[in-house]
Amino acid sequence: MDKSELNEEELRLWYMWKGSFHNIFGRVIKEMSEHTGLSEGDYGILDRLVLLGDGSLRQQELAESMDWDKSRLSHHLTRMEKRRLVMRKPLDTDRGVQVIITTVGKSALDDARPIVSKAIRKHFLDQLTDQDIESITKLAERTKTGSTASCSAPPP
């Protein structure tokens, strides 16, 4: 068999894996958004600010942890600032910008976390056997890419 192309079974497995992830992830995001008004991006940013930066991070570090380009993050932060979820402050020491979670943002994150946890449990964890968990863990370890986005504080 030519290893440069996938056979029918490999393609089916790939699409099944990809579809399952998108289906589960979509349900989690939908439940979170319906209950909190936060988008996937909002939650990812707020969560990273708290988990990786104790409430604040340089904008460049935040962009890298999200695997977003500077422009995308900047536009998203502008929308979040208008909703008072975050604020940006120029750094005194260099040309960087510090992104800081506000009390409104922290409250929104605190409200969202139990909803996200419940949705992850309902749509993913409760569906797994101990053997499934072991297999998924082994696969995840084996396929790590070293990307900062995949290794640090993933979104829901």
CYANA upper distance limits for C-alpha pairs under 8 A (distance plus 0.5 A):
  6 LEU  CA     10 GLU  CA      6.15
  6 LEU  CA     11 LEU  CA      6.45
  7 ASN  CA     11 LEU  CA      6.68
  8 GLU  CA     12 ARG  CA      6.60
  9 GLU  CA     13 LEU  CA      6.67
 10 GLU  CA     14 TRP  CA      6.63
 11 LEU  CA     15 TYR  CA      6.63
 12 ARG  CA     16 MET  CA      6.49
 13 LEU  CA     17 TRP  CA      6.57
 14 TRP  CA     18 LYS  CA      6.59
 15 TYR  CA     19 GLY  CA      6.28
 16 MET  CA     20 SER  CA      6.50
 17 TRP  CA     21 PHE  CA      6.81
 18 LYS  CA     22 HIS  CA      6.77
 19 GLY  CA     23 ASN  CA      6.43
 20 SER  CA     24 ILE  CA      6.62
 21 PHE  CA     25 PHE  CA      6.38
 22 HIS  CA     26 GLY  CA      6.19
 23 ASN  CA     27 ARG  CA      6.81
 24 ILE  CA     28 VAL  CA      6.88
 24 ILE  CA    123 HIS  CA      6.46
 24 ILE  CA    124 PHE  CA      7.17
 25 PHE  CA     29 ILE  CA      6.70
 25 PHE  CA    156 PRO  CA      7.84
 26 GLY  CA     30 LYS  CA      6.47
 27 ARG  CA     31 GLU  CA      6.69
 27 ARG  CA    119 ALA  CA      8.05
 27 ARG  CA    123 HIS  CA      7.82
 28 VAL  CA     32 MET  CA      6.73
 28 VAL  CA    116 VAL  CA      6.85
 28 VAL  CA    119 ALA  CA      5.73
 28 VAL  CA    120 ILE  CA      6.67
 28 VAL  CA    123 HIS  CA      7.85
 28 VAL  CA    156 PRO  CA      7.49
 29 ILE  CA     33 SER  CA      6.47
 29 ILE  CA     39 SER  CA      7.89
 29 ILE  CA     40 GLU  CA      6.68
 29 ILE  CA    116 VAL  CA      8.25
 29 ILE  CA    156 PRO  CA      7.68
 30 LYS  CA     34 GLU  CA      6.50
 31 GLU  CA     35 HIS  CA      6.71
 31 GLU  CA    115 ILE  CA      7.88
 31 GLU  CA    116 VAL  CA      8.07
 31 GLU  CA    119 ALA  CA      7.43
 32 MET  CA     36 THR  CA      6.37
 32 MET  CA     37 GLY  CA      7.89
 32 MET  CA     38 LEU  CA      7.42
 32 MET  CA     39 SER  CA      8.37
 32 MET  CA    112 ALA  CA      6.93
 32 MET  CA    115 ILE  CA      6.55
 32 MET  CA    116 VAL  CA      6.39
 32 MET  CA    119 ALA  CA      8.45
 33 SER  CA     37 GLY  CA      5.15
 33 SER  CA     38 LEU  CA      5.55
 33 SER  CA     39 SER  CA      6.27
 33 SER  CA     40 GLU  CA      8.27
 35 HIS  CA    112 ALA  CA      8.30
 35 HIS  CA    115 ILE  CA      8.19
 36 THR  CA    108 ALA  CA      7.67
 36 THR  CA    111 ASP  CA      7.76
 36 THR  CA    112 ALA  CA      6.71
 38 LEU  CA     42 ASP  CA      6.14
 38 LEU  CA     43 TYR  CA      6.75
 38 LEU  CA    108 ALA  CA      8.37
 39 SER  CA     43 TYR  CA      6.76
 40 GLU  CA     44 GLY  CA      6.63
 40 GLU  CA    155 PRO  CA      7.67
 40 GLU  CA    156 PRO  CA      8.17
 41 GLY  CA     45 ILE  CA      6.60
 41 GLY  CA     76 HIS  CA      8.30
 42 ASP  CA     46 LEU  CA      6.65
 42 ASP  CA     80 MET  CA      7.79
 43 TYR  CA     47 ASP  CA      6.30
 43 TYR  CA    109 LEU  CA      7.31
 43 TYR  CA    112 ALA  CA      8.43
 43 TYR  CA    155 PRO  CA      7.34
 43 TYR  CA    156 PRO  CA      8.39
 44 GLY  CA     48 ARG  CA      6.57
 44 GLY  CA     66 MET  CA      7.87
 44 GLY  CA    154 PRO  CA      7.55
 44 GLY  CA    155 PRO  CA      5.28
 44 GLY  CA    156 PRO  CA      8.06
 45 ILE  CA     49 LEU  CA      6.64
 45 ILE  CA     62 LEU  CA      7.90
 45 ILE  CA     66 MET  CA      8.09
 46 LEU  CA     50 VAL  CA      6.98
 46 LEU  CA    101 ILE  CA      7.16
 46 LEU  CA    105 GLY  CA      7.31
 46 LEU  CA    106 LYS  CA      7.83
 46 LEU  CA    109 LEU  CA      6.95
 47 ASP  CA     51 LEU  CA      6.50
 47 ASP  CA    109 LEU  CA      7.44
 47 ASP  CA    153 ALA  CA      7.84
 47 ASP  CA    155 PRO  CA      7.95
 48 ARG  CA     52 LEU  CA      5.75
 48 ARG  CA     53 GLY  CA      7.47
 48 ARG  CA     62 LEU  CA      7.87
 48 ARG  CA     65 SER  CA      8.24
 48 ARG  CA    153 ALA  CA      6.54
 49 LEU  CA     53 GLY  CA      5.56
 49 LEU  CA     54 ASP  CA      6.81
 49 LEU  CA     55 GLY  CA      5.33
 49 LEU  CA     56 SER  CA      5.61
 49 LEU  CA     57 LEU  CA      6.51
 49 LEU  CA     62 LEU  CA      8.13
 49 LEU  CA     99 VAL  CA      8.31
 49 LEU  CA    100 ILE  CA      7.68
 49 LEU  CA    101 ILE  CA      7.13
 50 VAL  CA     54 ASP  CA      5.06
 50 VAL  CA     55 GLY  CA      4.89
 50 VAL  CA     56 SER  CA      7.45
 50 VAL  CA    101 ILE  CA      8.23
 51 LEU  CA     55 GLY  CA      8.14
 51 LEU  CA    153 ALA  CA      7.37
 52 LEU  CA     57 LEU  CA      8.11
 52 LEU  CA    152 SER  CA      8.35
 52 LEU  CA    153 ALA  CA      7.86
 53 GLY  CA     57 LEU  CA      5.70
 55 GLY  CA    100 ILE  CA      6.39
 55 GLY  CA    101 ILE  CA      5.97
 56 SER  CA     98 GLN  CA      7.11
 56 SER  CA     99 VAL  CA      5.90
 56 SER  CA    100 ILE  CA      4.80
 56 SER  CA    101 ILE  CA      6.74
 57 LEU  CA     61 GLU  CA      6.94
 57 LEU  CA     62 LEU  CA      6.69
 57 LEU  CA     98 GLN  CA      6.13
 57 LEU  CA     99 VAL  CA      5.91
 57 LEU  CA    100 ILE  CA      7.28
 58 ARG  CA     62 LEU  CA      6.80
 58 ARG  CA     96 GLY  CA      7.22
 58 ARG  CA     97 VAL  CA      6.14
 58 ARG  CA     98 GLN  CA      4.86
 58 ARG  CA     99 VAL  CA      6.42
 59 GLN  CA     63 ALA  CA      6.67
 59 GLN  CA     96 GLY  CA      7.69
 59 GLN  CA     97 VAL  CA      6.05
 59 GLN  CA     98 GLN  CA      6.22
 59 GLN  CA     99 VAL  CA      6.29
 60 GLN  CA     64 GLU  CA      6.77
 60 GLN  CA     70 LYS  CA      7.67
 60 GLN  CA     96 GLY  CA      8.18
 60 GLN  CA     97 VAL  CA      8.40
 61 GLU  CA     65 SER  CA      6.66
 62 LEU  CA     66 MET  CA      6.71
 63 ALA  CA     67 ASP  CA      6.44
 63 ALA  CA     68 TRP  CA      5.59
 63 ALA  CA     69 ASP  CA      6.71
 63 ALA  CA     70 LYS  CA      6.70
 63 ALA  CA     73 LEU  CA      6.71
 64 GLU  CA     68 TRP  CA      6.88
 64 GLU  CA     69 ASP  CA      8.24
 64 GLU  CA    148 THR  CA      7.31
 64 GLU  CA    149 ALA  CA      7.19
 65 SER  CA    148 THR  CA      6.07
 65 SER  CA    149 ALA  CA      5.11
 65 SER  CA    152 SER  CA      7.02
 65 SER  CA    153 ALA  CA      8.46
 66 MET  CA    149 ALA  CA      5.80
 67 ASP  CA    148 THR  CA      8.04
 67 ASP  CA    149 ALA  CA      5.73
 68 TRP  CA     72 ARG  CA      6.85
 68 TRP  CA     73 LEU  CA      6.80
 69 ASP  CA     73 LEU  CA      6.92
 70 LYS  CA     74 SER  CA      6.49
 71 SER  CA     75 HIS  CA      6.71
 72 ARG  CA     76 HIS  CA      6.72
 73 LEU  CA     77 LEU  CA      6.49
 74 SER  CA     78 THR  CA      6.73
 75 HIS  CA     79 ARG  CA      7.08
 76 HIS  CA     80 MET  CA      6.80
 77 LEU  CA     81 GLU  CA      6.44
 77 LEU  CA     86 VAL  CA      7.78
 78 THR  CA     82 LYS  CA      6.90
 79 ARG  CA     83 ARG  CA      7.17
 80 MET  CA     84 ARG  CA      6.73
 80 MET  CA     85 LEU  CA      5.87
 80 MET  CA     86 VAL  CA      6.52
 81 GLU  CA     85 LEU  CA      6.28
 81 GLU  CA     86 VAL  CA      5.67
 81 GLU  CA     87 MET  CA      6.14
 81 GLU  CA     88 ARG  CA      8.46
 84 ARG  CA    102 THR  CA      7.36
 84 ARG  CA    104 VAL  CA      6.83
 84 ARG  CA    105 GLY  CA      7.43
 85 LEU  CA    101 ILE  CA      6.79
 85 LEU  CA    102 THR  CA      6.04
 85 LEU  CA    103 THR  CA      8.03
 85 LEU  CA    104 VAL  CA      5.91
 85 LEU  CA    105 GLY  CA      4.35
 85 LEU  CA    106 LYS  CA      8.06
 85 LEU  CA    108 ALA  CA      8.35
 86 VAL  CA     99 VAL  CA      7.26
 86 VAL  CA    100 ILE  CA      6.02
 86 VAL  CA    101 ILE  CA      4.97
 86 VAL  CA    102 THR  CA      5.60
 86 VAL  CA    105 GLY  CA      6.65
 87 MET  CA     99 VAL  CA      6.38
 87 MET  CA    100 ILE  CA      5.79
 87 MET  CA    101 ILE  CA      7.02
 87 MET  CA    102 THR  CA      7.22
 88 ARG  CA     97 VAL  CA      6.94
 88 ARG  CA     98 GLN  CA      6.09
 88 ARG  CA     99 VAL  CA      5.10
 88 ARG  CA    100 ILE  CA      6.66
 89 LYS  CA     97 VAL  CA      6.12
 89 LYS  CA     98 GLN  CA      5.67
 89 LYS  CA     99 VAL  CA      7.07
 89 LYS  CA    100 ILE  CA      8.27
 90 PRO  CA     95 ARG  CA      7.66
 90 PRO  CA     96 GLY  CA      6.68
 90 PRO  CA     97 VAL  CA      4.90
 90 PRO  CA     98 GLN  CA      6.59
 91 LEU  CA     95 ARG  CA      6.97
 91 LEU  CA     96 GLY  CA      5.98
 91 LEU  CA     97 VAL  CA      5.88
 91 LEU  CA     98 GLN  CA      6.75
101 ILE  CA    105 GLY  CA      6.12
101 ILE  CA    106 LYS  CA      6.82
102 THR  CA    106 LYS  CA      6.58
103 THR  CA    107 SER  CA      6.50
104 VAL  CA    108 ALA  CA      6.68
105 GLY  CA    109 LEU  CA      6.64
106 LYS  CA    110 ASP  CA      6.54
107 SER  CA    111 ASP  CA      6.63
108 ALA  CA    112 ALA  CA      6.62
109 LEU  CA    113 ARG  CA      6.57
110 ASP  CA    114 PRO  CA      8.08
111 ASP  CA    115 ILE  CA      7.87
112 ALA  CA    116 VAL  CA      6.59
113 ARG  CA    117 SER  CA      6.53
114 PRO  CA    118 LYS  CA      6.51
115 ILE  CA    119 ALA  CA      6.64
116 VAL  CA    120 ILE  CA      6.56
116 VAL  CA    156 PRO  CA      6.94
117 SER  CA    121 ARG  CA      6.62
118 LYS  CA    122 LYS  CA      6.54
119 ALA  CA    123 HIS  CA      6.37
119 ALA  CA    124 PHE  CA      8.43
120 ILE  CA    124 PHE  CA      5.91
120 ILE  CA    125 LEU  CA      6.94
120 ILE  CA    156 PRO  CA      8.04
121 ARG  CA    125 LEU  CA      5.09
121 ARG  CA    126 ASP  CA      6.02
122 LYS  CA    126 ASP  CA      6.12
122 LYS  CA    127 GLN  CA      8.10
123 HIS  CA    127 GLN  CA      7.47
124 PHE  CA    128 LEU  CA      7.43
128 LEU  CA    132 ASP  CA      6.00
128 LEU  CA    133 ILE  CA      6.87
129 THR  CA    133 ILE  CA      6.87
130 ASP  CA    134 GLU  CA      6.79
131 GLN  CA    135 SER  CA      6.65
132 ASP  CA    136 ILE  CA      6.53
133 ILE  CA    137 THR  CA      6.49
134 GLU  CA    138 LYS  CA      6.69
135 SER  CA    139 LEU  CA      6.63
136 ILE  CA    140 ALA  CA      6.51
137 THR  CA    141 GLU  CA      6.67
138 LYS  CA    142 ARG  CA      6.60
139 LEU  CA    143 THR  CA      6.59
140 ALA  CA    144 LYS  CA      6.64
144 LYS  CA    150 SER  CA      8.49
145 THR  CA    150 SER  CA      8.33
146 GLY  CA    150 SER  CA      7.94
146 GLY  CA    151 CYS  CA      7.49
147 SER  CA    151 CYS  CA      6.81
148 THR  CA    152 SER  CA      6.39
149 ALA  CA    153 ALA  CA      8.32
149 ALA  CA    154 PRO  CA      7.57
150 SER  CA    154 PRO  CA      7.02
